[in-house]
Amino acid sequence: MGRRQEANRFDSFTPKAVHWYFDIREGQYGWIKPEITVNVDEGDSLVVGSADPKRKAFLKGPQTRNWTSFIEAVTADGRALVPGIIFKGKELQKQWFLDEFKQMTDRYYITSPNGWTDDHIGIEWLERVYLPQTTPADESDVRLIILDGHGSHATPLDNGVFNALKAAYRRELEKFASLTDSAPMEKVNVIRAYAKARRVGMTKKNILSGWRVTGNWPISRAKALRHPEIQ
């Protein structure tokens, strides 16, 4: 899989951090093909202290820890991998989904004690989703995963893709009178809403735009240095 490059030495999205990243990106990994260059990130379904569905949203960030989270991955040529949906609980009860489960098999479902990823879930997702869905035509080709390990929004999913997904997901949730983390049908509704939101947010156009605006593909240090959030 290659080495993990640590970015936590940088506290913010600065020109210094950009140059550090692109020295590595261009120098060591720039030759890797776009179809096997993947950005992975995570967001969650948050209920903000209210039964009002208008206050429920899809948010990304360390400040939110609620009962359902989502793993998304996109390739630099505009493809979205099968998403991971993580429910809070000890084990997955397929009866939660009733007949819906059969119609939504293009999702990877798992549970965790807090509804968030951990090392075990990350490895399982890699083995069951990432590896089979990014198998290169030439077995000698190397794959690249880009993970954002700090508070900036310098990765493709954080630029346009998650924004569109969040807005569409919120609209879908507003169609339901209420959502809780206790009833089986509410879990089905989460999946329904998210599936519809993905069709709006996870488009090839949005994905390619995210890669382009961050300078991640085509690789462009100058583009990244013009990012509006750079400090």
C-alpha contacts under 8 A as a table, 3 or more apart, distances in Angstrom:
res1	aa1	res2	aa2	distance
1	M	142	V	7.73
1	M	143	R	6.99
1	M	144	L	7.50
2	G	144	L	7.94
6	E	9	R	7.32
6	E	149	G	7.81
7	A	10	F	6.04
7	A	17	A	7.78
7	A	21	Y	7.89
7	A	149	G	6.53
7	A	150	H	7.19
8	N	11	D	6.81
8	N	149	G	6.70
8	N	150	H	6.34
10	F	13	F	7.54
10	F	17	A	6.25
11	D	150	H	7.46
11	D	151	G	7.82
12	S	17	A	7.71
12	S	150	H	7.59
12	S	151	G	6.72
12	S	152	S	6.31
12	S	231	Q	7.46
13	F	17	A	6.24
13	F	18	V	7.28
13	F	151	G	7.78
13	F	152	S	5.35
13	F	153	H	7.94
13	F	154	A	7.70
13	F	229	E	7.08
13	F	230	I	5.23
13	F	231	Q	5.98
14	T	17	A	5.15
14	T	18	V	6.32
14	T	230	I	5.42
14	T	231	Q	4.95
15	P	18	V	4.96
15	P	19	H	6.13
15	P	225	L	6.37
15	P	230	I	6.93
15	P	231	Q	7.20
16	K	19	H	5.24
16	K	20	W	6.18
17	A	20	W	5.06
17	A	21	Y	6.12
18	V	21	Y	5.13
18	V	22	F	6.12
18	V	221	R	7.42
18	V	224	A	7.00
18	V	225	L	6.85
19	H	22	F	5.20
19	H	23	D	5.94
19	H	221	R	7.38
20	W	23	D	5.31
20	W	24	I	6.70
21	Y	24	I	5.39
21	Y	25	R	6.01
22	F	25	R	4.55
22	F	26	E	5.51
22	F	27	G	7.62
22	F	221	R	6.22
23	D	26	E	5.62
23	D	27	G	5.63
23	D	28	Q	7.95
24	I	27	G	5.16
24	I	28	Q	5.42
24	I	29	Y	6.91
25	R	28	Q	5.85
25	R	29	Y	5.07
25	R	30	G	5.61
26	E	29	Y	5.86
26	E	30	G	4.46
26	E	31	W	7.88
26	E	219	I	7.37
27	G	30	G	6.35
28	Q	31	W	7.71
29	Y	32	I	5.72
29	Y	144	L	7.63
30	G	219	I	7.35
32	I	36	I	7.25
32	I	37	T	6.72
32	I	141	D	7.65
32	I	142	V	6.54
32	I	143	R	6.85
32	I	144	L	7.13
33	K	36	I	5.70
33	K	37	T	6.30
33	K	143	R	7.91
34	P	37	T	4.92
34	P	38	V	7.91
34	P	75	T	6.55
34	P	76	A	4.60
34	P	77	D	5.38
34	P	217	W	7.55
35	E	38	V	7.73
35	E	75	T	5.61
35	E	76	A	5.87
35	E	77	D	5.25
35	E	79	R	7.88
35	E	134	T	7.64
36	I	75	T	6.36
36	I	76	A	7.48
36	I	134	T	5.80
36	I	135	T	7.84
36	I	136	P	6.93
36	I	142	V	7.74
36	I	143	R	5.16
36	I	144	L	6.44
37	T	75	T	5.49
37	T	76	A	5.69
37	T	143	R	5.99
37	T	144	L	4.75
37	T	145	I	6.14
37	T	146	I	7.67
38	V	73	A	6.38
38	V	74	V	5.45
38	V	75	T	4.40
38	V	76	A	6.37
38	V	143	R	7.89
38	V	144	L	6.04
38	V	145	I	4.83
38	V	146	I	6.04
39	N	73	A	5.43
39	N	74	V	5.42
39	N	75	T	6.45
39	N	76	A	7.92
39	N	145	I	5.72
39	N	146	I	4.62
39	N	147	L	6.17
39	N	155	T	7.17
39	N	156	P	6.82
39	N	157	L	7.04
40	V	71	I	7.20
40	V	72	E	5.75
40	V	73	A	4.28
40	V	74	V	6.75
40	V	145	I	6.87
40	V	146	I	6.31
40	V	147	L	5.69
40	V	157	L	7.67
41	D	71	I	5.99
41	D	72	E	5.59
41	D	73	A	6.48
41	D	147	L	6.55
41	D	148	D	7.28
41	D	157	L	6.92
42	E	60	K	6.66
42	E	69	S	7.02
42	E	70	F	5.55
42	E	71	I	4.59
42	E	72	E	6.11
43	G	58	F	6.82
43	G	59	L	5.69
43	G	60	K	4.25
43	G	61	G	6.91
43	G	69	S	5.63
43	G	70	F	5.36
43	G	71	I	6.79
44	D	58	F	5.73
44	D	59	L	5.63
44	D	60	K	6.15
44	D	64	T	7.30
44	D	65	R	7.38
44	D	66	N	6.87
44	D	67	W	7.89
44	D	68	T	5.74
44	D	69	S	3.80
44	D	70	F	5.78
44	D	116	W	7.96
45	S	56	K	7.51
45	S	57	A	6.17
45	S	58	F	4.82
45	S	59	L	6.54
45	S	66	N	6.63
45	S	67	W	7.09
45	S	68	T	5.42
45	S	69	S	5.91
46	L	56	K	5.89
46	L	57	A	5.67
46	L	58	F	6.14
46	L	59	L	6.71
46	L	64	T	7.00
46	L	65	R	7.66
46	L	66	N	5.82
46	L	67	W	7.71
46	L	68	T	7.86
47	V	50	S	6.72
47	V	51	A	7.93
47	V	55	R	6.91
47	V	56	K	4.92
47	V	57	A	7.03
47	V	66	N	7.61
48	V	55	R	6.11
48	V	56	K	6.21
50	S	53	P	7.77
50	S	55	R	6.82
51	A	55	R	7.92
51	A	178	S	6.18
51	A	179	L	7.46
52	D	55	R	5.76
52	D	56	K	7.43
52	D	177	A	7.89
52	D	178	S	6.86
53	P	56	K	5.30
53	P	173	L	6.33
53	P	174	E	5.14
53	P	175	K	8.00
53	P	176	F	6.99
53	P	177	A	6.57
53	P	178	S	5.75
53	P	179	L	7.18
54	K	57	A	7.88
54	K	170	R	7.30
54	K	173	L	7.60
54	K	174	E	5.53
56	K	170	R	6.55
56	K	173	L	7.10
56	K	174	E	7.94
57	A	166	K	6.66
57	A	167	A	7.95
57	A	169	Y	6.98
57	A	170	R	5.13
57	A	173	L	7.87
58	F	165	L	7.89
58	F	166	K	4.97
58	F	167	A	7.93
58	F	169	Y	6.58
58	F	170	R	6.81
59	L	64	T	7.43
59	L	166	K	6.88
60	K	64	T	7.27
61	G	64	T	6.03
62	P	65	R	7.34
65	R	114	N	7.32
65	R	115	G	7.48
65	R	116	W	6.99
66	N	69	S	7.47
66	N	88	K	7.94
66	N	114	N	6.96
66	N	115	G	6.26
66	N	116	W	7.60
67	W	87	F	5.91
67	W	88	K	4.80
67	W	114	N	6.34
67	W	115	G	4.59
67	W	116	W	7.55
67	W	181	D	6.67
68	T	85	I	7.05
68	T	86	I	5.46
68	T	87	F	4.69
68	T	88	K	6.15
68	T	115	G	5.04
68	T	116	W	7.05
69	S	85	I	5.98
69	S	86	I	5.16
69	S	87	F	6.85
69	S	115	G	6.07
69	S	116	W	5.79
69	S	117	T	7.79
70	F	83	P	6.76
70	F	84	G	5.40
70	F	85	I	4.72
70	F	86	I	6.15
71	I	83	P	5.54
71	I	84	G	4.66
71	I	85	I	6.57
72	E	80	A	7.54
72	E	81	L	7.05
72	E	82	V	7.48
72	E	83	P	5.09
72	E	84	G	6.71
73	A	80	A	5.92
73	A	81	L	5.48
73	A	82	V	7.70
73	A	83	P	7.13
73	A	157	L	7.96
74	V	78	G	6.61
74	V	79	R	5.51
74	V	80	A	4.42
74	V	81	L	6.02
74	V	157	L	7.53
74	V	207	I	6.94
75	T	78	G	5.48
75	T	79	R	5.18
75	T	80	A	6.51
75	T	81	L	7.87
76	A	79	R	7.35
76	A	207	I	7.78
76	A	208	L	6.72
76	A	211	W	6.37
76	A	217	W	6.23
77	D	208	L	6.78
78	G	203	T	7.86
78	G	204	K	4.75
78	G	205	K	7.26
78	G	207	I	5.29
78	G	208	L	5.18
79	R	204	K	6.31
79	R	207	I	7.45
80	A	202	M	6.84
80	A	204	K	7.86
80	A	207	I	7.96
81	L	129	V	7.52
81	L	130	Y	7.43
81	L	133	Q	6.92
82	V	106	D	6.34
82	V	107	R	5.74
82	V	108	Y	6.87
82	V	129	V	6.72
83	P	107	R	5.61
83	P	108	Y	6.15
84	G	107	R	6.11
84	G	108	Y	4.53
84	G	109	Y	5.94
84	G	110	I	7.62
84	G	125	W	7.38
85	I	107	R	7.02
85	I	108	Y	6.00
85	I	109	Y	4.97
85	I	110	I	6.47
86	I	109	Y	5.98
86	I	110	I	5.00
86	I	111	T	5.13
86	I	112	S	6.77
86	I	115	G	5.59
86	I	116	W	6.51
86	I	117	T	7.40
87	F	92	L	7.84
87	F	109	Y	7.70
87	F	110	I	6.38
87	F	111	T	4.65
87	F	112	S	6.44
87	F	115	G	4.86
87	F	116	W	7.78
88	K	111	T	5.53
88	K	112	S	5.28
88	K	113	P	5.48
88	K	114	N	5.16
88	K	115	G	3.76
88	K	116	W	7.47
89	G	92	L	7.34
89	G	111	T	5.53
89	G	112	S	5.62
89	G	113	P	5.19
89	G	114	N	7.16
89	G	115	G	7.06
90	K	111	T	6.21
90	K	112	S	6.23
90	K	113	P	6.04
91	E	110	I	7.65
91	E	111	T	5.83
91	E	112	S	7.84
92	L	109	Y	7.77
92	L	110	I	6.40
92	L	111	T	6.06
93	Q	96	W	5.57
93	Q	97	F	7.94
94	K	97	F	5.63
94	K	98	L	6.78
94	K	101	F	6.97
95	Q	98	L	4.88
95	Q	184	P	7.75
96	W	184	P	4.53
96	W	185	M	6.72
96	W	187	K	6.88
96	W	188	V	6.99
97	F	100	E	5.19
97	F	101	F	4.84
97	F	184	P	6.94
97	F	185	M	7.17
97	F	187	K	7.31
97	F	188	V	5.51
98	L	101	F	5.93
99	D	102	K	5.71
99	D	103	Q	7.07
100	E	103	Q	5.14
100	E	104	M	6.30
100	E	188	V	7.13
101	F	104	M	5.21
101	F	105	T	6.42
102	K	105	T	5.87
104	M	107	R	6.21
105	T	108	Y	7.56
108	Y	125	W	7.93
108	Y	129	V	7.67
110	I	121	I	7.88
111	T	115	G	6.42
112	S	115	G	5.01
112	S	116	W	6.29
112	S	117	T	7.12
113	P	116	W	7.73
117	T	120	H	7.93
117	T	121	I	5.70
117	T	122	G	6.51
118	D	121	I	5.34
118	D	122	G	6.08
119	D	122	G	5.02
119	D	123	I	6.19
120	H	123	I	5.31
120	H	124	E	6.15
121	I	124	E	5.00
121	I	125	W	6.00
122	G	125	W	5.17
122	G	126	L	6.21
123	I	126	L	4.99
123	I	127	E	6.23
124	E	127	E	5.14
124	E	128	R	6.02
125	W	128	R	5.24
125	W	129	V	5.37
125	W	130	Y	6.53
126	L	129	V	5.64
126	L	130	Y	4.65
126	L	131	L	5.84
127	E	130	Y	6.31
127	E	131	L	5.57
127	E	132	P	7.39
128	R	131	L	6.73
128	R	132	P	6.72
129	V	132	P	5.88
129	V	133	Q	5.98
130	Y	133	Q	5.33
130	Y	134	T	5.98
131	L	134	T	5.45
131	L	135	T	6.07
132	P	135	T	5.48
134	T	143	R	7.78
135	T	139	E	7.70
136	P	139	E	5.83
136	P	141	D	6.33
136	P	143	R	7.96
137	A	141	D	7.96
138	D	141	D	5.62
146	I	155	T	7.79
147	L	155	T	7.76
148	D	151	G	7.94
148	D	152	S	7.75
148	D	153	H	7.81
148	D	154	A	7.43
148	D	155	T	6.55
152	S	229	E	7.74
153	H	158	D	5.38
153	H	159	N	6.89
153	H	229	E	7.59
154	A	158	D	6.83
154	A	159	N	7.40
154	A	214	T	5.87
154	A	224	A	7.78
155	T	158	D	5.51
155	T	159	N	6.67
155	T	210	G	7.31
155	T	211	W	7.25
155	T	214	T	6.21
155	T	216	N	7.55
156	P	159	N	5.25
156	P	160	G	7.62
156	P	161	V	7.25
156	P	207	I	6.88
156	P	209	S	7.68
156	P	210	G	3.98
156	P	211	W	4.60
156	P	212	R	7.75
156	P	213	V	7.67
156	P	214	T	6.33
156	P	216	N	7.44
157	L	160	G	6.87
157	L	161	V	5.09
157	L	162	F	5.73
157	L	207	I	7.14
157	L	210	G	6.20
157	L	211	W	7.99
158	D	161	V	6.34
158	D	162	F	5.63
158	D	163	N	7.37
158	D	210	G	7.37
159	N	162	F	6.85
159	N	163	N	7.17
159	N	209	S	7.87
159	N	210	G	4.95
159	N	213	V	7.38
159	N	214	T	7.49
160	G	163	N	5.11
160	G	164	A	6.05
160	G	206	N	6.21
160	G	207	I	7.72
160	G	209	S	7.24
160	G	210	G	5.83
161	V	164	A	5.43
161	V	165	L	6.14
161	V	201	G	5.78
161	V	202	M	6.17
161	V	206	N	5.50
161	V	207	I	6.02
161	V	210	G	6.54
162	F	165	L	4.83
162	F	166	K	5.78
162	F	201	G	6.99
163	N	166	K	5.14
163	N	167	A	6.29
163	N	201	G	7.66
164	A	167	A	5.29
164	A	168	A	6.22
164	A	200	V	7.07
164	A	201	G	4.60
164	A	202	M	7.87
165	L	168	A	5.25
165	L	169	Y	5.96
165	L	197	A	5.66
165	L	198	R	6.09
165	L	200	V	6.69
165	L	201	G	4.08
165	L	202	M	6.73
166	K	169	Y	5.11
166	K	170	R	6.12
166	K	197	A	7.70
166	K	201	G	7.77
167	A	170	R	5.23
167	A	171	R	6.39
168	A	171	R	5.16
168	A	172	E	6.36
168	A	196	K	7.77
168	A	197	A	4.77
168	A	198	R	7.87
168	A	200	V	6.56
168	A	201	G	6.88
169	Y	172	E	5.13
169	Y	173	L	6.21
169	Y	193	A	6.03
169	Y	194	Y	5.86
169	Y	196	K	7.54
169	Y	197	A	4.83
169	Y	198	R	7.97
170	R	173	L	5.12
170	R	174	E	6.23
171	R	174	E	5.22
171	R	175	K	6.94
172	E	175	K	5.47
172	E	176	F	7.57
172	E	193	A	5.14
172	E	194	Y	7.82
172	E	196	K	7.47
172	E	197	A	7.13
173	L	176	F	5.57
173	L	190	V	7.66
173	L	193	A	6.18
174	E	177	A	7.20
176	F	179	L	7.20
176	F	189	N	7.97
179	L	186	E	5.66
180	T	183	A	6.74
180	T	186	E	6.27
181	D	186	E	6.87
181	D	187	K	7.08
182	S	186	E	7.48
183	A	186	E	5.50
183	A	187	K	6.99
184	P	187	K	5.38
184	P	188	V	6.66
185	M	188	V	4.89
185	M	189	N	6.17
186	E	189	N	4.89
186	E	190	V	6.26
187	K	190	V	5.08
187	K	191	I	6.49
188	V	191	I	5.18
188	V	192	R	6.14
189	N	192	R	4.89
189	N	193	A	5.94
190	V	193	A	5.20
190	V	194	Y	6.02
191	I	194	Y	5.09
191	I	195	A	5.94
192	R	195	A	5.20
192	R	196	K	6.35
193	A	196	K	5.32
193	A	197	A	6.11
194	Y	197	A	4.91
194	Y	198	R	6.06
195	A	198	R	5.26
195	A	199	R	6.73
196	K	199	R	5.37
196	K	200	V	6.95
197	A	200	V	5.26
197	A	201	G	6.03
197	A	202	M	7.97
198	R	201	G	5.00
198	R	202	M	4.97
198	R	203	T	7.71
199	R	202	M	5.92
199	R	203	T	6.61
200	V	203	T	6.42
201	G	206	N	6.96
202	M	206	N	6.51
202	M	207	I	6.60
203	T	206	N	5.26
203	T	207	I	6.18
204	K	207	I	5.07
204	K	208	L	6.04
205	K	208	L	5.37
205	K	209	S	6.12
206	N	209	S	5.05
206	N	210	G	6.22
207	I	210	G	5.16
207	I	211	W	6.49
208	L	211	W	5.18
208	L	212	R	6.12
209	S	212	R	5.01
209	S	213	V	6.00
210	G	213	V	5.46
210	G	214	T	6.38
211	W	214	T	5.63
211	W	215	G	6.35
211	W	216	N	5.14
211	W	217	W	5.12
211	W	218	P	7.47
212	R	215	G	5.20
212	R	216	N	6.20
212	R	217	W	5.31
212	R	218	P	6.20
212	R	219	I	7.93
213	V	216	N	7.72
213	V	223	K	6.58
213	V	224	A	7.07
213	V	227	H	7.42
214	T	217	W	7.79
214	T	220	S	8.00
214	T	223	K	6.47
214	T	224	A	5.01
214	T	227	H	6.91
215	G	218	P	6.30
215	G	219	I	5.08
215	G	220	S	4.36
215	G	221	R	5.98
215	G	222	A	7.41
215	G	223	K	5.07
215	G	224	A	4.97
216	N	219	I	4.77
216	N	220	S	6.58
216	N	224	A	7.97
217	W	220	S	7.15
220	S	223	K	5.27
220	S	224	A	6.60
221	R	224	A	5.20
221	R	225	L	6.27
222	A	225	L	5.09
222	A	226	R	6.50
223	K	226	R	5.28
223	K	227	H	6.74
224	A	227	H	5.22
225	L	230	I	6.94
226	R	230	I	7.34
227	H	230	I	5.65
